[in-house]
Structure formats: structure tokens, C-alpha cells
Amino acid sequence: MRHEQSFSKLDEQTTCMRDTLRFEALLGVLGWVAERAVFKKYMHAFLKSRNLK
């Protein structure tokens, strides 16, 4: 898994923060299925809930 953050100034009072999360499951086809069926949905919900804080 790799997590990157970048920041850009939009104006004098506003900064945009962008999170990029990249992941790849192990175990070949079995990992790919698990990644698509479980992990991707979990991480999306996790990041969405973190953004509400």
C-alpha cells in the first residue's frame, strides 16, 4: 500500500489537500478477487468517514 498527500494553494485562504491511496493485494487471482470484493469498498468507506472529521 502507498499513501501520498499533495497540497495546492487555491487562493489566499484556501488550500486543497489531495490523498492518493494505491494498493494491490497479494496471492494472484485470489488476492485480486478479495481486493475488488472487500478491500476496495472498505477503504472507500474508511476514507469517506475520515474526511467527515
mmCIF file as gemmi writes it, N, C-alpha and C atoms, coordinates in Angstrom:
data_model
loop_
_atom_site.group_PDB
_atom_site.id
_atom_site.type_symbol
_atom_site.label_atom_id
_atom_site.label_alt_id
_atom_site.label_comp_id
_atom_site.label_asym_id
_atom_site.label_entity_id
_atom_site.label_seq_id
_atom_site.pdbx_PDB_ins_code
_atom_site.Cartn_x
_atom_site.Cartn_y
_atom_site.Cartn_z
_atom_site.occupancy
_atom_site.B_iso_or_equiv
_atom_site.pdbx_formal_charge
_atom_site.auth_seq_id
_atom_site.auth_asym_id
_atom_site.pdbx_PDB_model_num
ATOM 1 N N . MET Axp A 1 ? 0.852 -1.165 0 1 0 ? 1 A 1
ATOM 2 C CA . MET Axp A 1 ? 0 0 0 1 0 ? 1 A 1
ATOM 3 C C . MET Axp A 1 ? 0.901 1.232 0 1 0 ? 1 A 1
ATOM 4 N N . ARG Axp A 2 ? 0.46 2.245 -0.734 1 0 ? 2 A 1
ATOM 5 C CA . ARG Axp A 2 ? 1.194 3.51 -0.788 1 0 ? 2 A 1
ATOM 6 C C . ARG Axp A 2 ? 0.203 4.647 -0.597 1 0 ? 2 A 1
ATOM 7 N N . HIS Axp A 3 ? 0.546 5.58 0.285 1 0 ? 3 A 1
ATOM 8 C CA . HIS Axp A 3 ? -0.312 6.725 0.575 1 0 ? 3 A 1
ATOM 9 C C . HIS Axp A 3 ? 0.487 7.995 0.334 1 0 ? 3 A 1
ATOM 10 N N . GLU Axp A 4 ? -0.06 8.875 -0.499 1 0 ? 4 A 1
ATOM 11 C CA . GLU Axp A 4 ? 0.6 10.144 -0.803 1 0 ? 4 A 1
ATOM 12 C C . GLU Axp A 4 ? -0.372 11.287 -0.557 1 0 ? 4 A 1
ATOM 13 N N . GLN Axp A 5 ? 0.153 12.404 -0.066 1 0 ? 5 A 1
ATOM 14 C CA . GLN Axp A 5 ? -0.651 13.608 0.104 1 0 ? 5 A 1
ATOM 15 C C . GLN Axp A 5 ? 0.012 14.726 -0.679 1 0 ? 5 A 1
ATOM 16 N N . SER Axp A 6 ? -0.813 15.53 -1.334 1 0 ? 6 A 1
ATOM 17 C CA . SER Axp A 6 ? -0.291 16.703 -2.03 1 0 ? 6 A 1
ATOM 18 C C . SER Axp A 6 ? -1.167 17.898 -1.672 1 0 ? 6 A 1
ATOM 19 N N . PHE Axp A 7 ? -0.556 19.068 -1.686 1 0 ? 7 A 1
ATOM 20 C CA . PHE Axp A 7 ? -1.247 20.302 -1.307 1 0 ? 7 A 1
ATOM 21 C C . PHE Axp A 7 ? -1.062 21.328 -2.411 1 0 ? 7 A 1
ATOM 22 N N . SER Axp A 8 ? -2.125 22.067 -2.686 1 0 ? 8 A 1
ATOM 23 C CA . SER Axp A 8 ? -2.017 23.163 -3.648 1 0 ? 8 A 1
ATOM 24 C C . SER Axp A 8 ? -2.825 24.352 -3.139 1 0 ? 8 A 1
ATOM 25 N N . LYS Axp A 9 ? -2.28 25.507 -3.343 1 0 ? 9 A 1
ATOM 26 C CA . LYS Axp A 9 ? -2.918 26.748 -2.906 1 0 ? 9 A 1
ATOM 27 C C . LYS Axp A 9 ? -3.954 27.17 -3.943 1 0 ? 9 A 1
ATOM 28 N N . LEU Axp A 10 ? -5.205 27.33 -3.501 1 0 ? 10 A 1
ATOM 29 C CA . LEU Axp A 10 ? -6.266 27.747 -4.413 1 0 ? 10 A 1
ATOM 30 C C . LEU Axp A 10 ? -6.416 29.26 -4.42 1 0 ? 10 A 1
ATOM 31 N N . ASP Axp A 11 ? -6.309 29.856 -3.243 1 0 ? 11 A 1
ATOM 32 C CA . ASP Axp A 11 ? -6.3 31.307 -3.116 1 0 ? 11 A 1
ATOM 33 C C . ASP Axp A 11 ? -5.632 31.648 -1.788 1 0 ? 11 A 1
ATOM 34 N N . GLU Axp A 12 ? -5.713 32.887 -1.346 1 0 ? 12 A 1
ATOM 35 C CA . GLU Axp A 12 ? -5.011 33.314 -0.136 1 0 ? 12 A 1
ATOM 36 C C . GLU Axp A 12 ? -5.496 32.615 1.133 1 0 ? 12 A 1
ATOM 37 N N . GLN Axp A 13 ? -6.714 32.1 1.132 1 0 ? 13 A 1
ATOM 38 C CA . GLN Axp A 13 ? -7.271 31.489 2.335 1 0 ? 13 A 1
ATOM 39 C C . GLN Axp A 13 ? -7.647 30.012 2.165 1 0 ? 13 A 1
ATOM 40 N N . THR Axp A 14 ? -7.392 29.452 1.002 1 0 ? 14 A 1
ATOM 41 C CA . THR Axp A 14 ? -7.856 28.096 0.726 1 0 ? 14 A 1
ATOM 42 C C . THR Axp A 14 ? -6.728 27.228 0.188 1 0 ? 14 A 1
ATOM 43 N N . THR Axp A 15 ? -6.582 26.063 0.794 1 0 ? 15 A 1
ATOM 44 C CA . THR Axp A 15 ? -5.617 25.069 0.346 1 0 ? 15 A 1
ATOM 45 C C . THR Axp A 15 ? -6.368 23.778 0.038 1 0 ? 15 A 1
ATOM 46 N N . CYS Axp A 16 ? -6.015 23.155 -1.06 1 0 ? 16 A 1
ATOM 47 C CA . CYS Axp A 16 ? -6.597 21.868 -1.431 1 0 ? 16 A 1
ATOM 48 C C . CYS Axp A 16 ? -5.611 20.762 -1.046 1 0 ? 16 A 1
ATOM 49 N N . MET Axp A 17 ? -6.104 19.774 -0.293 1 0 ? 17 A 1
ATOM 50 C CA . MET Axp A 17 ? -5.282 18.619 0.047 1 0 ? 17 A 1
ATOM 51 C C . MET Axp A 17 ? -5.842 17.411 -0.693 1 0 ? 17 A 1
ATOM 52 N N . ARG Axp A 18 ? -4.983 16.687 -1.376 1 0 ? 18 A 1
ATOM 53 C CA . ARG Axp A 18 ? -5.402 15.505 -2.118 1 0 ? 18 A 1
ATOM 54 C C . ARG Axp A 18 ? -4.668 14.286 -1.564 1 0 ? 18 A 1
ATOM 55 N N . ASP Axp A 19 ? -5.442 13.266 -1.227 1 0 ? 19 A 1
ATOM 56 C CA . ASP Axp A 19 ? -4.892 11.989 -0.786 1 0 ? 19 A 1
ATOM 57 C C . ASP Axp A 19 ? -4.956 11.008 -1.944 1 0 ? 19 A 1
ATOM 58 N N . THR Axp A 20 ? -3.86 10.318 -2.197 1 0 ? 20 A 1
ATOM 59 C CA . THR Axp A 20 ? -3.83 9.26 -3.194 1 0 ? 20 A 1
ATOM 60 C C . THR Axp A 20 ? -3.428 7.983 -2.48 1 0 ? 20 A 1
ATOM 61 N N . LEU Axp A 21 ? -4.273 6.975 -2.574 1 0 ? 21 A 1
ATOM 62 C CA . LEU Axp A 21 ? -4.023 5.694 -1.923 1 0 ? 21 A 1
ATOM 63 C C . LEU Axp A 21 ? -3.965 4.619 -2.998 1 0 ? 21 A 1
ATOM 64 N N . ARG Axp A 22 ? -2.851 3.907 -3.056 1 0 ? 22 A 1
ATOM 65 C CA . ARG Axp A 22 ? -2.686 2.829 -4.034 1 0 ? 22 A 1
ATOM 66 C C . ARG Axp A 22 ? -2.407 1.536 -3.28 1 0 ? 22 A 1
ATOM 67 N N . PHE Axp A 23 ? -3.094 0.505 -3.68 1 0 ? 23 A 1
ATOM 68 C CA . PHE Axp A 23 ? -2.881 -0.783 -3.023 1 0 ? 23 A 1
ATOM 69 C C . PHE Axp A 23 ? -3.062 -1.902 -4.028 1 0 ? 23 A 1
ATOM 70 N N . GLU Axp A 24 ? -2.437 -3.009 -3.715 1 0 ? 24 A 1
ATOM 71 C CA . GLU Axp A 24 ? -2.563 -4.194 -4.559 1 0 ? 24 A 1
ATOM 72 C C . GLU Axp A 24 ? -2.471 -5.414 -3.646 1 0 ? 24 A 1
ATOM 73 N N . ALA Axp A 25 ? -3.456 -6.258 -3.73 1 0 ? 25 A 1
ATOM 74 C CA . ALA Axp A 25 ? -3.481 -7.462 -2.9 1 0 ? 25 A 1
ATOM 75 C C . ALA Axp A 25 ? -2.513 -8.512 -3.442 1 0 ? 25 A 1
ATOM 76 N N . LEU Axp A 26 ? -2.005 -9.319 -2.539 1 0 ? 26 A 1
ATOM 77 C CA . LEU Axp A 26 ? -1.133 -10.433 -2.915 1 0 ? 26 A 1
ATOM 78 C C . LEU Axp A 26 ? -1.976 -11.648 -3.307 1 0 ? 26 A 1
ATOM 79 N N . LEU Axp A 27 ? -1.367 -12.732 -3.628 1 0 ? 27 A 1
ATOM 80 C CA . LEU Axp A 27 ? -1.989 -14.032 -3.897 1 0 ? 27 A 1
ATOM 81 C C . LEU Axp A 27 ? -2.656 -14.144 -5.268 1 0 ? 27 A 1
ATOM 82 N N . GLY Axp A 28 ? -2.18 -13.4 -6.232 1 0 ? 28 A 1
ATOM 83 C CA . GLY Axp A 28 ? -2.657 -13.554 -7.603 1 0 ? 28 A 1
ATOM 84 C C . GLY Axp A 28 ? -4.148 -13.324 -7.769 1 0 ? 28 A 1
ATOM 85 N N . VAL Axp A 29 ? -4.832 -14.245 -8.442 1 0 ? 29 A 1
ATOM 86 C CA . VAL Axp A 29 ? -6.255 -14.099 -8.752 1 0 ? 29 A 1
ATOM 87 C C . VAL Axp A 29 ? -7.091 -14.036 -7.477 1 0 ? 29 A 1
ATOM 88 N N . LEU Axp A 30 ? -6.758 -14.858 -6.485 1 0 ? 30 A 1
ATOM 89 C CA . LEU Axp A 30 ? -7.491 -14.842 -5.22 1 0 ? 30 A 1
ATOM 90 C C . LEU Axp A 30 ? -7.378 -13.471 -4.545 1 0 ? 30 A 1
ATOM 91 N N . GLY Axp A 31 ? -6.191 -12.905 -4.538 1 0 ? 31 A 1
ATOM 92 C CA . GLY Axp A 31 ? -5.991 -11.563 -3.975 1 0 ? 31 A 1
ATOM 93 C C . GLY Axp A 31 ? -6.747 -10.511 -4.759 1 0 ? 31 A 1
ATOM 94 N N . TRP Axp A 32 ? -6.748 -10.636 -6.077 1 0 ? 32 A 1
ATOM 95 C CA . TRP Axp A 32 ? -7.464 -9.681 -6.924 1 0 ? 32 A 1
ATOM 96 C C . TRP Axp A 32 ? -8.96 -9.697 -6.613 1 0 ? 32 A 1
ATOM 97 N N . VAL Axp A 33 ? -9.528 -10.881 -6.444 1 0 ? 33 A 1
ATOM 98 C CA . VAL Axp A 33 ? -10.953 -11.018 -6.117 1 0 ? 33 A 1
ATOM 99 C C . VAL Axp A 33 ? -11.229 -10.39 -4.754 1 0 ? 33 A 1
ATOM 100 N N . ALA Axp A 34 ? -10.395 -10.689 -3.771 1 0 ? 34 A 1
ATOM 101 C CA . ALA Axp A 34 ? -10.57 -10.117 -2.433 1 0 ? 34 A 1
ATOM 102 C C . ALA Axp A 34 ? -10.445 -8.601 -2.475 1 0 ? 34 A 1
ATOM 103 N N . GLU Axp A 35 ? -9.5 -8.108 -3.234 1 0 ? 35 A 1
ATOM 104 C CA . GLU Axp A 35 ? -9.294 -6.665 -3.369 1 0 ? 35 A 1
ATOM 105 C C . GLU Axp A 35 ? -10.551 -5.995 -3.916 1 0 ? 35 A 1
ATOM 106 N N . ARG Axp A 36 ? -11.122 -6.556 -4.962 1 0 ? 36 A 1
ATOM 107 C CA . ARG Axp A 36 ? -12.31 -5.964 -5.594 1 0 ? 36 A 1
ATOM 108 C C . ARG Axp A 36 ? -13.559 -6.14 -4.742 1 0 ? 36 A 1
ATOM 109 N N . ALA Axp A 37 ? -13.704 -7.291 -4.092 1 0 ? 37 A 1
ATOM 110 C CA . ALA Axp A 37 ? -14.932 -7.606 -3.361 1 0 ? 37 A 1
ATOM 111 C C . ALA Axp A 37 ? -14.966 -6.985 -1.972 1 0 ? 37 A 1
ATOM 112 N N . VAL Axp A 38 ? -13.827 -6.833 -1.325 1 0 ? 38 A 1
ATOM 113 C CA . VAL Axp A 38 ? -13.824 -6.417 0.079 1 0 ? 38 A 1
ATOM 114 C C . VAL Axp A 38 ? -12.999 -5.161 0.319 1 0 ? 38 A 1
ATOM 115 N N . PHE Axp A 39 ? -11.714 -5.224 0.006 1 0 ? 39 A 1
ATOM 116 C CA . PHE Axp A 39 ? -10.795 -4.182 0.428 1 0 ? 39 A 1
ATOM 117 C C . PHE Axp A 39 ? -11.099 -2.819 -0.199 1 0 ? 39 A 1
ATOM 118 N N . LYS Axp A 40 ? -11.437 -2.795 -1.462 1 0 ? 40 A 1
ATOM 119 C CA . LYS Axp A 40 ? -11.723 -1.529 -2.138 1 0 ? 40 A 1
ATOM 120 C C . LYS Axp A 40 ? -12.917 -0.827 -1.496 1 0 ? 40 A 1
ATOM 121 N N . LYS Axp A 41 ? -13.987 -1.569 -1.215 1 0 ? 41 A 1
ATOM 122 C CA . LYS Axp A 41 ? -15.173 -0.986 -0.576 1 0 ? 41 A 1
ATOM 123 C C . LYS Axp A 41 ? -14.849 -0.52 0.837 1 0 ? 41 A 1
ATOM 124 N N . TYR Axp A 42 ? -14.088 -1.338 1.569 1 0 ? 42 A 1
ATOM 125 C CA . TYR Axp A 42 ? -13.708 -0.973 2.931 1 0 ? 42 A 1
ATOM 126 C C . TYR Axp A 42 ? -12.898 0.323 2.951 1 0 ? 42 A 1
ATOM 127 N N . MET Axp A 43 ? -11.887 0.424 2.103 1 0 ? 43 A 1
ATOM 128 C CA . MET Axp A 43 ? -11.028 1.611 2.091 1 0 ? 43 A 1
ATOM 129 C C . MET Axp A 43 ? -11.808 2.846 1.652 1 0 ? 43 A 1
ATOM 130 N N . HIS Axp A 44 ? -12.704 2.705 0.712 1 0 ? 44 A 1
ATOM 131 C CA . HIS Axp A 44 ? -13.516 3.838 0.283 1 0 ? 44 A 1
ATOM 132 C C . HIS Axp A 44 ? -14.363 4.353 1.452 1 0 ? 44 A 1
ATOM 133 N N . ALA Axp A 45 ? -15.033 3.462 2.165 1 0 ? 45 A 1
ATOM 134 C CA . ALA Axp A 45 ? -15.846 3.854 3.323 1 0 ? 45 A 1
ATOM 135 C C . ALA Axp A 45 ? -14.978 4.442 4.423 1 0 ? 45 A 1
ATOM 136 N N . PHE Axp A 46 ? -13.808 3.859 4.668 1 0 ? 46 A 1
ATOM 137 C CA . PHE Axp A 46 ? -12.892 4.358 5.693 1 0 ? 46 A 1
ATOM 138 C C . PHE Axp A 46 ? -12.458 5.791 5.386 1 0 ? 46 A 1
ATOM 139 N N . LEU Axp A 47 ? -12.011 6.031 4.162 1 0 ? 47 A 1
ATOM 140 C CA . LEU Axp A 47 ? -11.544 7.375 3.79 1 0 ? 47 A 1
ATOM 141 C C . LEU Axp A 47 ? -12.681 8.38 3.803 1 0 ? 47 A 1
ATOM 142 N N . LYS Axp A 48 ? -13.855 7.963 3.378 1 0 ? 48 A 1
ATOM 143 C CA . LYS Axp A 48 ? -15.009 8.866 3.39 1 0 ? 48 A 1
ATOM 144 C C . LYS Axp A 48 ? -15.34 9.275 4.821 1 0 ? 48 A 1
ATOM 145 N N . SER Axp A 49 ? -15.312 8.328 5.755 1 0 ? 49 A 1
ATOM 146 C CA . SER Axp A 49 ? -15.615 8.65 7.149 1 0 ? 49 A 1
ATOM 147 C C . SER Axp A 49 ? -14.528 9.539 7.758 1 0 ? 49 A 1
ATOM 148 N N . ARG Axp A 50 ? -13.272 9.338 7.372 1 0 ? 50 A 1
ATOM 149 C CA . ARG Axp A 50 ? -12.172 10.168 7.88 1 0 ? 50 A 1
ATOM 150 C C . ARG Axp A 50 ? -12.301 11.597 7.389 1 0 ? 50 A 1
ATOM 151 N N . ASN Axp A 51 ? -12.81 11.785 6.184 1 0 ? 51 A 1
ATOM 152 C CA . ASN Axp A 51 ? -12.957 13.132 5.633 1 0 ? 51 A 1
ATOM 153 C C . ASN Axp A 51 ? -14.047 13.932 6.339 1 0 ? 51 A 1
ATOM 154 N N . LEU Axp A 52 ? -14.952 13.269 7.028 1 0 ? 52 A 1
ATOM 155 C CA . LEU Axp A 52 ? -16.023 13.967 7.745 1 0 ? 52 A 1
ATOM 156 C C . LEU Axp A 52 ? -15.525 14.597 9.038 1 0 ? 52 A 1
ATOM 157 N N . LYS Axp A 53 ? -14.378 14.174 9.522 1 0 ? 53 A 1
ATOM 158 C CA . LYS Axp A 53 ? -13.849 14.683 10.799 1 0 ? 53 A 1
ATOM 159 C C . LYS Axp A 53 ? -13.225 16.032 10.652 1 0 ? 53 A 1
